[in-house]
Amino acid sequence: MAKRFIDSGIFDSADFRHLKCEYKLFWFYLLTKVNHAGIWINPDFELAEFQLGVKLDKKTIMQQFGSDIEIIKEKHLYLKKFVQFQYGELNPNVKAHLSVIKLLDKHKI
């Protein structure tokens, strides 16, 4: 089971505070679904809606999170700030970091 750091001040952020509840929930879902490099491989929005019990709109997701999410290889989602927040500066001499570096290279990030 992967563990993730989370910013304890997230609810103080005006951007987050102004999101509708379903998109706040989706953000936490996304943080738990991405791999350790911050990439959600082949996103399944239908499954996300089922598991969260909410209706999501992909266009709204990109409007709300567009500065934090990048579409890569036309089908995967990448959380741009994930790696920096979770690991800080990546060091290839650290095995956990090397794995992340390899995934980022594989996806040309």
Phi and psi restraints in degrees (range 20) as a CNS / XPLOR table:
assign (resid 1 and name C) (resid 2 and name N)
       (resid 2 and name CA) (resid 2 and name C) 1.0 -74.7 20.0 2
assign (resid 2 and name N) (resid 2 and name CA)
       (resid 2 and name C) (resid 3 and name N) 1.0 145.1 20.0 2
assign (resid 2 and name C) (resid 3 and name N)
       (resid 3 and name CA) (resid 3 and name C) 1.0 -116.3 20.0 2
assign (resid 3 and name N) (resid 3 and name CA)
       (resid 3 and name C) (resid 4 and name N) 1.0 147.0 20.0 2
assign (resid 3 and name C) (resid 4 and name N)
       (resid 4 and name CA) (resid 4 and name C) 1.0 -129.8 20.0 2
assign (resid 4 and name N) (resid 4 and name CA)
       (resid 4 and name C) (resid 5 and name N) 1.0 142.4 20.0 2
assign (resid 4 and name C) (resid 5 and name N)
       (resid 5 and name CA) (resid 5 and name C) 1.0 -76.0 20.0 2
assign (resid 5 and name N) (resid 5 and name CA)
       (resid 5 and name C) (resid 6 and name N) 1.0 150.4 20.0 2
assign (resid 5 and name C) (resid 6 and name N)
       (resid 6 and name CA) (resid 6 and name C) 1.0 -137.6 20.0 2
assign (resid 6 and name N) (resid 6 and name CA)
       (resid 6 and name C) (resid 7 and name N) 1.0 143.0 20.0 2
assign (resid 6 and name C) (resid 7 and name N)
       (resid 7 and name CA) (resid 7 and name C) 1.0 -75.8 20.0 2
assign (resid 7 and name N) (resid 7 and name CA)
       (resid 7 and name C) (resid 8 and name N) 1.0 117.7 20.0 2
assign (resid 7 and name C) (resid 8 and name N)
       (resid 8 and name CA) (resid 8 and name C) 1.0 -67.8 20.0 2
assign (resid 8 and name N) (resid 8 and name CA)
       (resid 8 and name C) (resid 9 and name N) 1.0 -12.7 20.0 2
assign (resid 8 and name C) (resid 9 and name N)
       (resid 9 and name CA) (resid 9 and name C) 1.0 -97.4 20.0 2
assign (resid 9 and name N) (resid 9 and name CA)
       (resid 9 and name C) (resid 10 and name N) 1.0 12.6 20.0 2
assign (resid 9 and name C) (resid 10 and name N)
       (resid 10 and name CA) (resid 10 and name C) 1.0 -56.7 20.0 2
assign (resid 10 and name N) (resid 10 and name CA)
       (resid 10 and name C) (resid 11 and name N) 1.0 -36.2 20.0 2
assign (resid 10 and name C) (resid 11 and name N)
       (resid 11 and name CA) (resid 11 and name C) 1.0 -77.5 20.0 2
assign (resid 11 and name N) (resid 11 and name CA)
       (resid 11 and name C) (resid 12 and name N) 1.0 -9.3 20.0 2
assign (resid 11 and name C) (resid 12 and name N)
       (resid 12 and name CA) (resid 12 and name C) 1.0 -86.5 20.0 2
assign (resid 12 and name N) (resid 12 and name CA)
       (resid 12 and name C) (resid 13 and name N) 1.0 -14.9 20.0 2
assign (resid 12 and name C) (resid 13 and name N)
       (resid 13 and name CA) (resid 13 and name C) 1.0 -72.3 20.0 2
assign (resid 13 and name N) (resid 13 and name CA)
       (resid 13 and name C) (resid 14 and name N) 1.0 127.6 20.0 2
assign (resid 13 and name C) (resid 14 and name N)
       (resid 14 and name CA) (resid 14 and name C) 1.0 -61.7 20.0 2
assign (resid 14 and name N) (resid 14 and name CA)
       (resid 14 and name C) (resid 15 and name N) 1.0 -38.9 20.0 2
assign (resid 14 and name C) (resid 15 and name N)
       (resid 15 and name CA) (resid 15 and name C) 1.0 -59.8 20.0 2
assign (resid 15 and name N) (resid 15 and name CA)
       (resid 15 and name C) (resid 16 and name N) 1.0 -45.5 20.0 2
assign (resid 15 and name C) (resid 16 and name N)
       (resid 16 and name CA) (resid 16 and name C) 1.0 -70.7 20.0 2
assign (resid 16 and name N) (resid 16 and name CA)
       (resid 16 and name C) (resid 17 and name N) 1.0 -41.6 20.0 2
assign (resid 16 and name C) (resid 17 and name N)
       (resid 17 and name CA) (resid 17 and name C) 1.0 -59.4 20.0 2
assign (resid 17 and name N) (resid 17 and name CA)
       (resid 17 and name C) (resid 18 and name N) 1.0 -32.5 20.0 2
assign (resid 17 and name C) (resid 18 and name N)
       (resid 18 and name CA) (resid 18 and name C) 1.0 -86.3 20.0 2
assign (resid 18 and name N) (resid 18 and name CA)
       (resid 18 and name C) (resid 19 and name N) 1.0 -3.1 20.0 2
assign (resid 18 and name C) (resid 19 and name N)
       (resid 19 and name CA) (resid 19 and name C) 1.0 -72.2 20.0 2
assign (resid 19 and name N) (resid 19 and name CA)
       (resid 19 and name C) (resid 20 and name N) 1.0 148.9 20.0 2
assign (resid 19 and name C) (resid 20 and name N)
       (resid 20 and name CA) (resid 20 and name C) 1.0 -68.1 20.0 2
assign (resid 20 and name N) (resid 20 and name CA)
       (resid 20 and name C) (resid 21 and name N) 1.0 154.8 20.0 2
assign (resid 20 and name C) (resid 21 and name N)
       (resid 21 and name CA) (resid 21 and name C) 1.0 -53.6 20.0 2
assign (resid 21 and name N) (resid 21 and name CA)
       (resid 21 and name C) (resid 22 and name N) 1.0 -41.8 20.0 2
assign (resid 21 and name C) (resid 22 and name N)
       (resid 22 and name CA) (resid 22 and name C) 1.0 -63.9 20.0 2
assign (resid 22 and name N) (resid 22 and name CA)
       (resid 22 and name C) (resid 23 and name N) 1.0 -29.1 20.0 2
assign (resid 22 and name C) (resid 23 and name N)
       (resid 23 and name CA) (resid 23 and name C) 1.0 -84.7 20.0 2
assign (resid 23 and name N) (resid 23 and name CA)
       (resid 23 and name C) (resid 24 and name N) 1.0 -27.7 20.0 2
assign (resid 23 and name C) (resid 24 and name N)
       (resid 24 and name CA) (resid 24 and name C) 1.0 -63.6 20.0 2
assign (resid 24 and name N) (resid 24 and name CA)
       (resid 24 and name C) (resid 25 and name N) 1.0 -47.1 20.0 2
assign (resid 24 and name C) (resid 25 and name N)
       (resid 25 and name CA) (resid 25 and name C) 1.0 -61.5 20.0 2
assign (resid 25 and name N) (resid 25 and name CA)
       (resid 25 and name C) (resid 26 and name N) 1.0 -42.6 20.0 2
assign (resid 25 and name C) (resid 26 and name N)
       (resid 26 and name CA) (resid 26 and name C) 1.0 -61.7 20.0 2
assign (resid 26 and name N) (resid 26 and name CA)
       (resid 26 and name C) (resid 27 and name N) 1.0 -37.7 20.0 2
assign (resid 26 and name C) (resid 27 and name N)
       (resid 27 and name CA) (resid 27 and name C) 1.0 -60.3 20.0 2
assign (resid 27 and name N) (resid 27 and name CA)
       (resid 27 and name C) (resid 28 and name N) 1.0 -43.7 20.0 2
assign (resid 27 and name C) (resid 28 and name N)
       (resid 28 and name CA) (resid 28 and name C) 1.0 -67.0 20.0 2
assign (resid 28 and name N) (resid 28 and name CA)
       (resid 28 and name C) (resid 29 and name N) 1.0 -38.0 20.0 2
assign (resid 28 and name C) (resid 29 and name N)
       (resid 29 and name CA) (resid 29 and name C) 1.0 -59.1 20.0 2
assign (resid 29 and name N) (resid 29 and name CA)
       (resid 29 and name C) (resid 30 and name N) 1.0 -47.6 20.0 2
assign (resid 29 and name C) (resid 30 and name N)
       (resid 30 and name CA) (resid 30 and name C) 1.0 -60.1 20.0 2
assign (resid 30 and name N) (resid 30 and name CA)
       (resid 30 and name C) (resid 31 and name N) 1.0 -42.9 20.0 2
assign (resid 30 and name C) (resid 31 and name N)
       (resid 31 and name CA) (resid 31 and name C) 1.0 -59.6 20.0 2
assign (resid 31 and name N) (resid 31 and name CA)
       (resid 31 and name C) (resid 32 and name N) 1.0 -30.2 20.0 2
assign (resid 31 and name C) (resid 32 and name N)
       (resid 32 and name CA) (resid 32 and name C) 1.0 -90.3 20.0 2
assign (resid 32 and name N) (resid 32 and name CA)
       (resid 32 and name C) (resid 33 and name N) 1.0 -18.4 20.0 2
assign (resid 32 and name C) (resid 33 and name N)
       (resid 33 and name CA) (resid 33 and name C) 1.0 -90.9 20.0 2
assign (resid 33 and name N) (resid 33 and name CA)
       (resid 33 and name C) (resid 34 and name N) 1.0 -24.0 20.0 2
assign (resid 33 and name C) (resid 34 and name N)
       (resid 34 and name CA) (resid 34 and name C) 1.0 -68.7 20.0 2
assign (resid 34 and name N) (resid 34 and name CA)
       (resid 34 and name C) (resid 35 and name N) 1.0 153.5 20.0 2
assign (resid 34 and name C) (resid 35 and name N)
       (resid 35 and name CA) (resid 35 and name C) 1.0 -75.1 20.0 2
assign (resid 35 and name N) (resid 35 and name CA)
       (resid 35 and name C) (resid 36 and name N) 1.0 -176.7 20.0 2
assign (resid 35 and name C) (resid 36 and name N)
       (resid 36 and name CA) (resid 36 and name C) 1.0 -71.5 20.0 2
assign (resid 36 and name N) (resid 36 and name CA)
       (resid 36 and name C) (resid 37 and name N) 1.0 -2.3 20.0 2
assign (resid 36 and name C) (resid 37 and name N)
       (resid 37 and name CA) (resid 37 and name C) 1.0 -103.7 20.0 2
assign (resid 37 and name N) (resid 37 and name CA)
       (resid 37 and name C) (resid 38 and name N) 1.0 3.3 20.0 2
assign (resid 37 and name C) (resid 38 and name N)
       (resid 38 and name CA) (resid 38 and name C) 1.0 84.5 20.0 2
assign (resid 38 and name N) (resid 38 and name CA)
       (resid 38 and name C) (resid 39 and name N) 1.0 21.8 20.0 2
assign (resid 38 and name C) (resid 39 and name N)
       (resid 39 and name CA) (resid 39 and name C) 1.0 -112.0 20.0 2
assign (resid 39 and name N) (resid 39 and name CA)
       (resid 39 and name C) (resid 40 and name N) 1.0 128.6 20.0 2
assign (resid 39 and name C) (resid 40 and name N)
       (resid 40 and name CA) (resid 40 and name C) 1.0 -97.7 20.0 2
assign (resid 40 and name N) (resid 40 and name CA)
       (resid 40 and name C) (resid 41 and name N) 1.0 105.3 20.0 2
assign (resid 40 and name C) (resid 41 and name N)
       (resid 41 and name CA) (resid 41 and name C) 1.0 -77.6 20.0 2
assign (resid 41 and name N) (resid 41 and name CA)
       (resid 41 and name C) (resid 42 and name N) 1.0 127.9 20.0 2
assign (resid 41 and name C) (resid 42 and name N)
       (resid 42 and name CA) (resid 42 and name C) 1.0 46.5 20.0 2
assign (resid 42 and name N) (resid 42 and name CA)
       (resid 42 and name C) (resid 43 and name N) 1.0 66.3 20.0 2
assign (resid 42 and name C) (resid 43 and name N)
       (resid 43 and name CA) (resid 43 and name C) 1.0 -53.1 20.0 2
assign (resid 43 and name N) (resid 43 and name CA)
       (resid 43 and name C) (resid 44 and name N) 1.0 134.9 20.0 2
assign (resid 43 and name C) (resid 44 and name N)
       (resid 44 and name CA) (resid 44 and name C) 1.0 -114.5 20.0 2
assign (resid 44 and name N) (resid 44 and name CA)
       (resid 44 and name C) (resid 45 and name N) 1.0 90.2 20.0 2
assign (resid 44 and name C) (resid 45 and name N)
       (resid 45 and name CA) (resid 45 and name C) 1.0 -68.5 20.0 2
assign (resid 45 and name N) (resid 45 and name CA)
       (resid 45 and name C) (resid 46 and name N) 1.0 -30.9 20.0 2
assign (resid 45 and name C) (resid 46 and name N)
       (resid 46 and name CA) (resid 46 and name C) 1.0 -63.3 20.0 2
assign (resid 46 and name N) (resid 46 and name CA)
       (resid 46 and name C) (resid 47 and name N) 1.0 -43.5 20.0 2
assign (resid 46 and name C) (resid 47 and name N)
       (resid 47 and name CA) (resid 47 and name C) 1.0 -65.5 20.0 2
assign (resid 47 and name N) (resid 47 and name CA)
       (resid 47 and name C) (resid 48 and name N) 1.0 -40.3 20.0 2
assign (resid 47 and name C) (resid 48 and name N)
       (resid 48 and name CA) (resid 48 and name C) 1.0 -59.6 20.0 2
assign (resid 48 and name N) (resid 48 and name CA)
       (resid 48 and name C) (resid 49 and name N) 1.0 -45.2 20.0 2
assign (resid 48 and name C) (resid 49 and name N)
       (resid 49 and name CA) (resid 49 and name C) 1.0 -61.2 20.0 2
assign (resid 49 and name N) (resid 49 and name CA)
       (resid 49 and name C) (resid 50 and name N) 1.0 -42.1 20.0 2
assign (resid 49 and name C) (resid 50 and name N)
       (resid 50 and name CA) (resid 50 and name C) 1.0 -64.4 20.0 2
assign (resid 50 and name N) (resid 50 and name CA)
       (resid 50 and name C) (resid 51 and name N) 1.0 -48.1 20.0 2
assign (resid 50 and name C) (resid 51 and name N)
       (resid 51 and name CA) (resid 51 and name C) 1.0 -68.5 20.0 2
assign (resid 51 and name N) (resid 51 and name CA)
       (resid 51 and name C) (resid 52 and name N) 1.0 -33.8 20.0 2
assign (resid 51 and name C) (resid 52 and name N)
       (resid 52 and name CA) (resid 52 and name C) 1.0 -87.3 20.0 2
assign (resid 52 and name N) (resid 52 and name CA)
       (resid 52 and name C) (resid 53 and name N) 1.0 -21.2 20.0 2
assign (resid 52 and name C) (resid 53 and name N)
       (resid 53 and name CA) (resid 53 and name C) 1.0 73.1 20.0 2
assign (resid 53 and name N) (resid 53 and name CA)
       (resid 53 and name C) (resid 54 and name N) 1.0 29.6 20.0 2
assign (resid 53 and name C) (resid 54 and name N)
       (resid 54 and name CA) (resid 54 and name C) 1.0 -135.4 20.0 2
assign (resid 54 and name N) (resid 54 and name CA)
       (resid 54 and name C) (resid 55 and name N) 1.0 162.0 20.0 2
assign (resid 54 and name C) (resid 55 and name N)
       (resid 55 and name CA) (resid 55 and name C) 1.0 -95.2 20.0 2
assign (resid 55 and name N) (resid 55 and name CA)
       (resid 55 and name C) (resid 56 and name N) 1.0 129.5 20.0 2
assign (resid 55 and name C) (resid 56 and name N)
       (resid 56 and name CA) (resid 56 and name C) 1.0 -118.0 20.0 2
assign (resid 56 and name N) (resid 56 and name CA)
       (resid 56 and name C) (resid 57 and name N) 1.0 150.2 20.0 2
assign (resid 56 and name C) (resid 57 and name N)
       (resid 57 and name CA) (resid 57 and name C) 1.0 -121.4 20.0 2
assign (resid 57 and name N) (resid 57 and name CA)
       (resid 57 and name C) (resid 58 and name N) 1.0 120.1 20.0 2
assign (resid 57 and name C) (resid 58 and name N)
       (resid 58 and name CA) (resid 58 and name C) 1.0 -59.1 20.0 2
assign (resid 58 and name N) (resid 58 and name CA)
       (resid 58 and name C) (resid 59 and name N) 1.0 -38.8 20.0 2
assign (resid 58 and name C) (resid 59 and name N)
       (resid 59 and name CA) (resid 59 and name C) 1.0 -63.2 20.0 2
assign (resid 59 and name N) (resid 59 and name CA)
       (resid 59 and name C) (resid 60 and name N) 1.0 -42.8 20.0 2
assign (resid 59 and name C) (resid 60 and name N)
       (resid 60 and name CA) (resid 60 and name C) 1.0 -66.1 20.0 2
assign (resid 60 and name N) (resid 60 and name CA)
       (resid 60 and name C) (resid 61 and name N) 1.0 -38.4 20.0 2
assign (resid 60 and name C) (resid 61 and name N)
       (resid 61 and name CA) (resid 61 and name C) 1.0 -58.0 20.0 2
assign (resid 61 and name N) (resid 61 and name CA)
       (resid 61 and name C) (resid 62 and name N) 1.0 -47.0 20.0 2
assign (resid 61 and name C) (resid 62 and name N)
       (resid 62 and name CA) (resid 62 and name C) 1.0 -68.4 20.0 2
assign (resid 62 and name N) (resid 62 and name CA)
       (resid 62 and name C) (resid 63 and name N) 1.0 -32.5 20.0 2
assign (resid 62 and name C) (resid 63 and name N)
       (resid 63 and name CA) (resid 63 and name C) 1.0 -68.3 20.0 2
assign (resid 63 and name N) (resid 63 and name CA)
       (resid 63 and name C) (resid 64 and name N) 1.0 -43.4 20.0 2
assign (resid 63 and name C) (resid 64 and name N)
       (resid 64 and name CA) (resid 64 and name C) 1.0 -72.4 20.0 2
assign (resid 64 and name N) (resid 64 and name CA)
       (resid 64 and name C) (resid 65 and name N) 1.0 -39.6 20.0 2
assign (resid 64 and name C) (resid 65 and name N)
       (resid 65 and name CA) (resid 65 and name C) 1.0 -116.8 20.0 2
assign (resid 65 and name N) (resid 65 and name CA)
       (resid 65 and name C) (resid 66 and name N) 1.0 11.6 20.0 2
assign (resid 65 and name C) (resid 66 and name N)
       (resid 66 and name CA) (resid 66 and name C) 1.0 -53.4 20.0 2
assign (resid 66 and name N) (resid 66 and name CA)
       (resid 66 and name C) (resid 67 and name N) 1.0 -33.4 20.0 2
assign (resid 66 and name C) (resid 67 and name N)
       (resid 67 and name CA) (resid 67 and name C) 1.0 -78.3 20.0 2
assign (resid 67 and name N) (resid 67 and name CA)
       (resid 67 and name C) (resid 68 and name N) 1.0 -15.0 20.0 2
assign (resid 67 and name C) (resid 68 and name N)
       (resid 68 and name CA) (resid 68 and name C) 1.0 -107.4 20.0 2
assign (resid 68 and name N) (resid 68 and name CA)
       (resid 68 and name C) (resid 69 and name N) 1.0 -14.6 20.0 2
assign (resid 68 and name C) (resid 69 and name N)
       (resid 69 and name CA) (resid 69 and name C) 1.0 -120.2 20.0 2
assign (resid 69 and name N) (resid 69 and name CA)
       (resid 69 and name C) (resid 70 and name N) 1.0 139.4 20.0 2
assign (resid 69 and name C) (resid 70 and name N)
       (resid 70 and name CA) (resid 70 and name C) 1.0 -125.3 20.0 2
assign (resid 70 and name N) (resid 70 and name CA)
       (resid 70 and name C) (resid 71 and name N) 1.0 138.0 20.0 2
assign (resid 70 and name C) (resid 71 and name N)
       (resid 71 and name CA) (resid 71 and name C) 1.0 -87.1 20.0 2
assign (resid 71 and name N) (resid 71 and name CA)
       (resid 71 and name C) (resid 72 and name N) 1.0 125.0 20.0 2
assign (resid 71 and name C) (resid 72 and name N)
       (resid 72 and name CA) (resid 72 and name C) 1.0 -119.3 20.0 2
assign (resid 72 and name N) (resid 72 and name CA)
       (resid 72 and name C) (resid 73 and name N) 1.0 148.1 20.0 2
assign (resid 72 and name C) (resid 73 and name N)
       (resid 73 and name CA) (resid 73 and name C) 1.0 50.0 20.0 2
assign (resid 73 and name N) (resid 73 and name CA)
       (resid 73 and name C) (resid 74 and name N) 1.0 30.8 20.0 2
assign (resid 73 and name C) (resid 74 and name N)
       (resid 74 and name CA) (resid 74 and name C) 1.0 59.1 20.0 2
assign (resid 74 and name N) (resid 74 and name CA)
       (resid 74 and name C) (resid 75 and name N) 1.0 7.1 20.0 2
assign (resid 74 and name C) (resid 75 and name N)
       (resid 75 and name CA) (resid 75 and name C) 1.0 -147.9 20.0 2
assign (resid 75 and name N) (resid 75 and name CA)
       (resid 75 and name C) (resid 76 and name N) 1.0 -16.0 20.0 2
assign (resid 75 and name C) (resid 76 and name N)
       (resid 76 and name CA) (resid 76 and name C) 1.0 -103.0 20.0 2
assign (resid 76 and name N) (resid 76 and name CA)
       (resid 76 and name C) (resid 77 and name N) 1.0 154.5 20.0 2
assign (resid 76 and name C) (resid 77 and name N)
       (resid 77 and name CA) (resid 77 and name C) 1.0 -109.4 20.0 2
assign (resid 77 and name N) (resid 77 and name CA)
       (resid 77 and name C) (resid 78 and name N) 1.0 136.7 20.0 2
assign (resid 77 and name C) (resid 78 and name N)
       (resid 78 and name CA) (resid 78 and name C) 1.0 -121.6 20.0 2
assign (resid 78 and name N) (resid 78 and name CA)
       (resid 78 and name C) (resid 79 and name N) 1.0 126.5 20.0 2
assign (resid 78 and name C) (resid 79 and name N)
       (resid 79 and name CA) (resid 79 and name C) 1.0 -85.2 20.0 2
assign (resid 79 and name N) (resid 79 and name CA)
       (resid 79 and name C) (resid 80 and name N) 1.0 108.7 20.0 2
assign (resid 79 and name C) (resid 80 and name N)
       (resid 80 and name CA) (resid 80 and name C) 1.0 -60.7 20.0 2
assign (resid 80 and name N) (resid 80 and name CA)
       (resid 80 and name C) (resid 81 and name N) 1.0 -34.8 20.0 2
assign (resid 80 and name C) (resid 81 and name N)
       (resid 81 and name CA) (resid 81 and name C) 1.0 -98.0 20.0 2
assign (resid 81 and name N) (resid 81 and name CA)
       (resid 81 and name C) (resid 82 and name N) 1.0 0.5 20.0 2
assign (resid 81 and name C) (resid 82 and name N)
       (resid 82 and name CA) (resid 82 and name C) 1.0 -60.1 20.0 2
assign (resid 82 and name N) (resid 82 and name CA)
       (resid 82 and name C) (resid 83 and name N) 1.0 -52.0 20.0 2
assign (resid 82 and name C) (resid 83 and name N)
       (resid 83 and name CA) (resid 83 and name C) 1.0 -62.9 20.0 2
assign (resid 83 and name N) (resid 83 and name CA)
       (resid 83 and name C) (resid 84 and name N) 1.0 -47.4 20.0 2
assign (resid 83 and name C) (resid 84 and name N)
       (resid 84 and name CA) (resid 84 and name C) 1.0 -60.1 20.0 2
assign (resid 84 and name N) (resid 84 and name CA)
       (resid 84 and name C) (resid 85 and name N) 1.0 -42.0 20.0 2
assign (resid 84 and name C) (resid 85 and name N)
       (resid 85 and name CA) (resid 85 and name C) 1.0 -69.8 20.0 2
assign (resid 85 and name N) (resid 85 and name CA)
       (resid 85 and name C) (resid 86 and name N) 1.0 -43.1 20.0 2
assign (resid 85 and name C) (resid 86 and name N)
       (resid 86 and name CA) (resid 86 and name C) 1.0 -76.1 20.0 2
assign (resid 86 and name N) (resid 86 and name CA)
       (resid 86 and name C) (resid 87 and name N) 1.0 -35.3 20.0 2
assign (resid 86 and name C) (resid 87 and name N)
       (resid 87 and name CA) (resid 87 and name C) 1.0 -121.5 20.0 2
assign (resid 87 and name N) (resid 87 and name CA)
       (resid 87 and name C) (resid 88 and name N) 1.0 -18.8 20.0 2
assign (resid 87 and name C) (resid 88 and name N)
       (resid 88 and name CA) (resid 88 and name C) 1.0 75.9 20.0 2
assign (resid 88 and name N) (resid 88 and name CA)
       (resid 88 and name C) (resid 89 and name N) 1.0 -146.2 20.0 2
assign (resid 88 and name C) (resid 89 and name N)
       (resid 89 and name CA) (resid 89 and name C) 1.0 -72.2 20.0 2
assign (resid 89 and name N) (resid 89 and name CA)
       (resid 89 and name C) (resid 90 and name N) 1.0 125.4 20.0 2
assign (resid 89 and name C) (resid 90 and name N)
       (resid 90 and name CA) (resid 90 and name C) 1.0 -73.4 20.0 2
assign (resid 90 and name N) (resid 90 and name CA)
       (resid 90 and name C) (resid 91 and name N) 1.0 138.5 20.0 2
assign (resid 90 and name C) (resid 91 and name N)
       (resid 91 and name CA) (resid 91 and name C) 1.0 -125.6 20.0 2
assign (resid 91 and name N) (resid 91 and name CA)
       (resid 91 and name C) (resid 92 and name N) 1.0 117.0 20.0 2
assign (resid 91 and name C) (resid 92 and name N)
       (resid 92 and name CA) (resid 92 and name C) 1.0 -63.7 20.0 2
assign (resid 92 and name N) (resid 92 and name CA)
       (resid 92 and name C) (resid 93 and name N) 1.0 -13.0 20.0 2
assign (resid 92 and name C) (resid 93 and name N)
       (resid 93 and name CA) (resid 93 and name C) 1.0 -82.6 20.0 2
assign (resid 93 and name N) (resid 93 and name CA)
       (resid 93 and name C) (resid 94 and name N) 1.0 -8.7 20.0 2
assign (resid 93 and name C) (resid 94 and name N)
       (resid 94 and name CA) (resid 94 and name C) 1.0 -98.3 20.0 2
assign (resid 94 and name N) (resid 94 and name CA)
       (resid 94 and name C) (resid 95 and name N) 1.0 120.9 20.0 2
assign (resid 94 and name C) (resid 95 and name N)
       (resid 95 and name CA) (resid 95 and name C) 1.0 -55.8 20.0 2
assign (resid 95 and name N) (resid 95 and name CA)
       (resid 95 and name C) (resid 96 and name N) 1.0 -42.5 20.0 2
assign (resid 95 and name C) (resid 96 and name N)
       (resid 96 and name CA) (resid 96 and name C) 1.0 -63.4 20.0 2
assign (resid 96 and name N) (resid 96 and name CA)
       (resid 96 and name C) (resid 97 and name N) 1.0 -37.5 20.0 2
assign (resid 96 and name C) (resid 97 and name N)
       (resid 97 and name CA) (resid 97 and name C) 1.0 -70.8 20.0 2
assign (resid 97 and name N) (resid 97 and name CA)
       (resid 97 and name C) (resid 98 and name N) 1.0 -38.8 20.0 2
assign (resid 97 and name C) (resid 98 and name N)
       (resid 98 and name CA) (resid 98 and name C) 1.0 -59.5 20.0 2
assign (resid 98 and name N) (resid 98 and name CA)
       (resid 98 and name C) (resid 99 and name N) 1.0 -40.3 20.0 2
assign (resid 98 and name C) (resid 99 and name N)
       (resid 99 and name CA) (resid 99 and name C) 1.0 -61.6 20.0 2
assign (resid 99 and name N) (resid 99 and name CA)
       (resid 99 and name C) (resid 100 and name N) 1.0 -41.8 20.0 2
assign (resid 99 and name C) (resid 100 and name N)
       (resid 100 and name CA) (resid 100 and name C) 1.0 -65.4 20.0 2
assign (resid 100 and name N) (resid 100 and name CA)
       (resid 100 and name C) (resid 101 and name N) 1.0 -45.3 20.0 2
assign (resid 100 and name C) (resid 101 and name N)
       (resid 101 and name CA) (resid 101 and name C) 1.0 -58.1 20.0 2
assign (resid 101 and name N) (resid 101 and name CA)
       (resid 101 and name C) (resid 102 and name N) 1.0 -43.5 20.0 2
assign (resid 101 and name C) (resid 102 and name N)
       (resid 102 and name CA) (resid 102 and name C) 1.0 -63.0 20.0 2
assign (resid 102 and name N) (resid 102 and name CA)
       (resid 102 and name C) (resid 103 and name N) 1.0 -41.6 20.0 2
assign (resid 102 and name C) (resid 103 and name N)
       (resid 103 and name CA) (resid 103 and name C) 1.0 -65.0 20.0 2
assign (resid 103 and name N) (resid 103 and name CA)
       (resid 103 and name C) (resid 104 and name N) 1.0 -42.1 20.0 2
assign (resid 103 and name C) (resid 104 and name N)
       (resid 104 and name CA) (resid 104 and name C) 1.0 -63.9 20.0 2
assign (resid 104 and name N) (resid 104 and name CA)
       (resid 104 and name C) (resid 105 and name N) 1.0 -41.7 20.0 2
assign (resid 104 and name C) (resid 105 and name N)
       (resid 105 and name CA) (resid 105 and name C) 1.0 -63.8 20.0 2
assign (resid 105 and name N) (resid 105 and name CA)
       (resid 105 and name C) (resid 106 and name N) 1.0 -43.0 20.0 2
assign (resid 105 and name C) (resid 106 and name N)
       (resid 106 and name CA) (resid 106 and name C) 1.0 -58.0 20.0 2
assign (resid 106 and name N) (resid 106 and name CA)
       (resid 106 and name C) (resid 107 and name N) 1.0 -38.1 20.0 2
assign (resid 106 and name C) (resid 107 and name N)
       (resid 107 and name CA) (resid 107 and name C) 1.0 -95.6 20.0 2
assign (resid 107 and name N) (resid 107 and name CA)
       (resid 107 and name C) (resid 108 and name N) 1.0 9.1 20.0 2
assign (resid 107 and name C) (resid 108 and name N)
       (resid 108 and name CA) (resid 108 and name C) 1.0 56.8 20.0 2
assign (resid 108 and name N) (resid 108 and name CA)
       (resid 108 and name C) (resid 109 and name N) 1.0 45.0 20.0 2
